[in-house]
Amino acid sequence: MTGVDPRAALEKLVMALERHLEASASRRGDDDPTVVAAYEDVADAFETYDETLLQAYGEMTPLEVYSGDGEDPDDLDDLDDEDDELYAGLDDEDYDDDGEDDDEPEGP
């Protein structure tokens, strides 16, 4: 390890997430400054954790902080449009809700 401590950065990230949860639960309006500050703290703590993880072990998380800068709104998926909706699970025809294989005959 090279002197950086990802565990300490992780602890700070967890604390920032807890503060964000508390601020969100008691928010007063859409632009509550406490929630905004907590949001920014989570983003900063996450980036610090990701950087220290990379420095210490050459690894990164699969996550990114959304900044909203430089994004073209036309490029973003409209999840209300059924054709553009993302789904990573089973399709209806792939899901067998009774747990039995349809190709096997029933009974003894």
Secondary structure by P-SEA (a helix, b strand, c coil): cccccaaaaaaaaaaaaaaaaaaaaaccccccaaaaaaaaaaaaaaaaaaaaaaaccccccccccccccccccccccccccccccccccccccccccccccccccccc
